[in-house]
Every structure is written in C-alpha cells, then in structure tokens.
Amino acid sequence: MKYEIALTVEASAEDVDTRALERLALRALEAEDVAAPSELSIVLADDATVQALNRTYRATDAPTDVLSFSQSEGAAFVRPDEALPHLGDVVISLETARRQAGEHGQTMQAETQHLLVHGILHLLGYDHEQPDDAQVMHGREERLLGATRHH
C-alpha cells in the first residue's frame, strides 16, 4: 500500500464516517503527490485533549479545531528500518467541529472533512498567514474536497 492511515477515535464520533475520512486522507495524499510509502496519523479528540496539546506546543491555552504536527520539522526521528516514513499527526477536536458545523450551516461530516484536509495541507507545508498563501491553501482545500465544479 502506498499510504497507511492510522485513525484513532478518542471522543464521541457517532456522527462521523471515519472510513470516509480515511478515504479522503488517501485521496489528498495521492493528489498532493506525497512521497510513498508514507504514514499519516489522524486523531479525533475532544476539546480538553486539543486544548492541552495547544497549550503545550503552541502556548495557547484554548481549544482549537485542528492541530497538525509534522514529523519533518525539528530533530530527525529515528525509526526502525521496516517502519514507513511518518508524515505527522492531524488532531481534530470533534467538539469544536460540531460547534463550527452549526455556525457554518453544514453537516458534521463536511466540517470534519474540511478540518482533515486543512490539517493535511499544513503537514505538507501550506499555511495561511499571508493573504496570497491563504488563497493558495483555500484553493487546494476546495480542489481536494471536490468543492469546485467545472461546467
């Protein structure tokens, strides 16, 4: 297999199709031409877990919707010879996603899929700090989510 997706559910996820998230992650990695083989970790968590990670790694003591932890940053990670290269971890707060889905008037599944793609793009080096970068990242998100249709 080109890519291995390790999805862990640590919060109530009855309103999320986790298999669809795994398929979307695979499509996103393929569409972005990520070197294969590679592994991606996805964690579906609660606000408390995400807030603790945000406080520890980003010095922000508040929950957020999605955090991305790239394995290509910082010190080199030693792994066994048989282990796949690990792209990183995408951690999604399902509680925040539910609130945002309501605010955005969309389904929980659509919100979670958007956060997943957003997190994967951050792992691949995209950001949205500058307007031009934000426009590029938003365009990639739309393409990966299939939001843009050609007539």
N, C-alpha and C positions, 0 to 999 in steps of 0.2 A: 504494500500500500504506500502511496506517495506521502500521505499525511496521516498522522494519528491525532485524533481529537480526544482529549481526556476531559469529560464534563462531569463536574461534581455538583450535586444539589445539596446545599446546606440550609435551605429555607423553604418555606411552603411554596410549591411550584405547580399546584394543580391546574393553574390557568396558563401554563406554558408548555408548548410542544417541544420537549428537549431534543427529540430526534430531528425535528425541523431546524433547530439551532445548529446541531452538528452538521447537517447537510449544507446549511448556509455558510458555516465556517469553512467547510471543504471547498465550496464554490468560490468563496472570497480568496482563499489561499491560491487556488488554481488561477483565478482571474488576475491576481496580482503577481503571477509568476514567481511565487516564493520557492526558493531552492528546496528540492526534495531529495531525500526524505526529511521531514521535519515533524515536530510535535508541538501542539498548542494545548494549553490548559485553560479551561473555562470554569469559573466557579460562580454559581448562583447563590448569593448570600443574602443576609438581612442587613438592615441599616447599621446595627451595632457592630457587626463584623467589618463592614466597609468603613465605618467611622474610625474604628481602631486602626485599620490599615492607613487611612488617610492621615490620621494624627501621627502615626509612626513614620511614614515615608514621605509625606508632603507637608507636614507641620500645619495641617488644617484640621481642627477638632470639630468636624461636622461630617454627616453622611454625604455621599455624592452618588450619582447614578452608575458610573463605571470608572474603574481604575485599570490601567494597563501597566504591567511590569515586564519590560523587555529583558531578555537574557543576553542581549548583545551590548548592553551598557554595563559599565563598571568592570570589576575584575573578571578575568576569564574563569569560567566554571568548568571544573574537571568532571568528566563523566566517563562511565565505563565504555569500552570500545563498542559494545553492541547497542548502546543507547542512541536513540535518534537525537539530532540537534534540536534543542528546545527553544522555540521562538520566544516564549514567555507566557504570561498569565493574564487573562482578562477576567476581572472580578466585577460582577454586576449585582447591584442591590435591587432585589425584586420589590422591596417595599417602596423604594424611590421610584422604580419603574412604574409601579401601579399608580402612584400619585401623578406622575407625569403623563401616563396614558390618559387618565381622566382629564388633565389640564389640556392635553393636545387633541382630545376627542378621537382617540384611536384605540384599537384593541391592545390588550396587554402583550399579545404575541408580536404585533407590529412594533411596539415600543422596545421590547426586549431584543428583537432582531436588529433594530436601528442601533441600540447600545452595543450589541455584539460587533457589528460591522465597524462602528466608531472606535471601539477598543482595539480591534484587529488593525485598523489603519494606523492608530497610534503606535502599535508594536512595530509596524513597518516603516515608521519614521515620519508619518504625516502629522502635522499639527495645525492649530487654528489660531495661533497667537496674532498673526498679521492678517489683514483682510484678504490679500492675494492667496495666502496659504489656506485660509478658511474656505475660500471659493473653490480651490482645487480639491480640498478634502471633502467638501459637501458634494461636489460633482462625482467623486469616487464613490461616496456613500450611496448616492442615488443610482449610479450605474450598478453597483453590487446588489442593491436591494431591488433592482428592477423597476424603480420608480419612474424612470424616464422611458417614454414610449416613442418610437419613431412611426410617423404616419405615412 
